[in-house]
Amino acid sequence: MLGSLRWRYILTVAGLAGLSILAWAYALTAIQGITMEADATLPRVFRVLEAMERITDAAQMLDDLARELAHTDDAQVLKEIGRADDLFRDSLRQARYEIPRPFTREEALHARRLSEQHERYMGDLRRLASQAMAQHARMAYYDQQLQPLFHLIADDATHLKNMARQRMDLFLDSSRDVSQRSTRRMLFVLFLAVAITGLSIYYFDRSVLQPVRRLRKLALEITDGDLDSRIDLPSARTGPDEISQLIQAINAMVEARSHAERELSRTAEALA
């Protein structure tokens, strides 16, 4: 069955279609994988950045309120401190929740330090609000205790923001590498399909078109009365395909007609 031209070309076309489908399926799978990972990673990183911005704003608000508290005992300042503290805690909780797993060691360190430093800051801020101090003592307490902690909190928040941006950059670089590898592999498969197509065309020309042209030439020669013409079966044609069978049949037909013509000539000569 595989010697038949029909099945050979069915298998060739099926192979080419399979290679093309494989190339596009691989490309679509790679693109889908990148898209799913982007949908899972990038929004979380953006939410981390937004939360860190709110943490920075809340820390700045607390520092401004602490400086104001060092000058006055206004109860409204204490209410504002409570709201800023809530904003800081909520934003820190969201940032720690949204950081894509697994945490890096540095991310875990800065998140823990940020939480600890905030607790210390709020403890010192409560002591500043509860103790009766002279104004110069309150200012000195702010300069010695609260302001250094604020700078540490701001530094850790900046580090966490930078690490979130690094995560985004690493993900984009990884996605770019995956896309380039997928493109190279898809191009390789398509090149393979094109090469097989070229070989198939060459084989079709050698195995079908050339013999058909020779058959046409033989038919014209027979029409002109040349019964000694034959078509040699190419040595490469080893299978019992249709073209080989047709060549053998035509050669046999020409041979039979030539033999009949010779017999007819001998009979005519004998009768004469």
Order of alpha helices (4+ residues) and beta strands (2+ residues): alpha-alpha-alpha-alpha-alpha-alpha-alpha
